[in-house]
Amino acid sequence: MREENVNLIVNALKGYKESKNLEELLKIIKGYSKIEFYKEFKEYTVEFLEKGGSVGDLIAISKDFPEEIKKIICPVEIEIDGEFDADSFLEMGELLWEIGSPDEARDNYIKAFEYYSFLGNEKAAQQVGKTLKERYPQDEKVKALVFKDTRGEILPELKAFVPKPPKDEIDLRYALGKGFHGESFGIG
């Protein structure tokens, strides 16, 4: 399993070096998390967020993250791919609006806005906010909605995180070194 994760990291770093693709960066983050290299994990996670990566994408791969990081990235229990995610609340709001239940629709739109905001999806949050303001122009809850930059809140906490070294760091670094042999990544 460790060898598989080391190979994943090596291949993802090579792909990221060539493409600067955020998907490759997510693979790197996941790989470093699985082998418990939290120093590198932290560095690439900060880079991912600074380059505009989605908090939702991090939450989606957070199963192997250390608990301290999970609490920073997702301080509240939230289901990304579950039954009630942002898209589900938006869809439910639309259905309730169509059948003539405007109060329940508003509540679902607000939840969708809050989830999109939390996940850092400003475009979707603003679209839901626009719908809310058109349909409920006098509602105080709607007037009070503001997009929150979760990346801006998460980054300082993540940067302050002090990682612990992995249990078998020497063996893992040796395996990574062998994997990087012949590749010029400039990793240090």
Summary of the structure (lengths in Angstrom):
residues: 188
radius of gyration: 20.1
end to end distance: 24.0
largest distance: 64.9
contacts: 524
relative contact order: 0.14
helix: 70%
strand: 0%
